[in-house]
Amino acid sequence: MKRRYKIKIRLLMIITVFLLGFSITWGFANNVKAENEIGGNNTNLVEVVIQSGDTLWDIAESYCPQTDTRKVVHKIRKLNDLATANIMPGQIIKIPTMD
């Protein structure tokens, strides 16, 4: 009885390690893909002066309409060291654009 229990525990541990490794690999691959979509070789940066009423979401949609807006907003925040999505009129920010 003890032997079966030990085998089941080992099998469960092996499966857990495999699934954890797979999840980490899959997550990393998706992150690289997202970075390549809006940060790869086909990306240019433009500087935009923020106007009253502008939001990062609207800017992201207008400059990268074919890319997931959430990813573009994240990239804009990362490029400009923005802790939040709050932007002010007159502020100049870098925006990734797709060729």
N, C-alpha and C positions, 0 to 999 in steps of 0.2 A: 504494500500500500504506500509506504513512504517513497519508494522508488518512482512510482507513477506520479506522485505529487511533485517530486523534484523535477521530473521530465516536463511536466506541465508548466512549472514555474520557469524553467529554462526556455521553453518554447515561447512562453509569453514575453519573457525578457528579450529574446531575439526578435520577435515581431515588433515589440515596442521600439527597439533600437532602429530597426529597419524603417518603420513608419516615421520616426523622428528624423532620421537622415534624409528620407525622401521629402518630407515636409520642408526641411531647411533648404535642400537643393532646389525644390520647386519654387519656394519663395524668393530665393536668390535669383533664379532664372527670370522670374517675372519682374523683379526689380531692375535687372539689367535691361530687359526688354523695354520697360517704361522709360528708363533713362535714355535709351537709344532712340525712342520715338521722338523725344523732344530735346535731346541733348547730343545727338549724334553728329555725323559729318555734314548732314544736310541742314543744319540749324545755323541761322544767323541771329545776332542780337541787335535789337534796335533800342534806342532810348526814347522813352515816351514821357511827355510832361502831363501829369495828372490834371484833369479838369474837374470842376465841381460836378458831383454826381457819378463820377467814374468809380467802378468797383473792379477788383482783380478778376472777378468772374467774367464780367463783361469784356474786359480787355483780353483775357485769355480766349474767350469765344471768338472775338473778332480777329485776333492774330493767328490762331491755330484752330480753325473751325473743324478740321478733320481729326483732331486729337482729343482724347478724354480731357474735358475742361478741368477736372480735379487735379490731374497730373500736371497740367500747364500752370495752374495756380500754385501748386507745390513748388514747381521749378522756378517760377517768378519769385516766390518768397525766399527760396534758397539762394538764387542769384543776387538778390538785393538785401540779404540778411534781415528779412522782416520777421519779427517775432509773431506778429499777428497779420491779418489781412487788411488792417486799417491803413488807408492811404489818405494823403492830404493834397488838396489842390496846390499846384506849383511844384510838387515833389517830382523828381526825375527818377524813373526806374528803368531797368533793362528788361526787355521782353524777348523771349525766344520766338523766332518765326521760322516756319517751314518753307523750304525751297520748292 
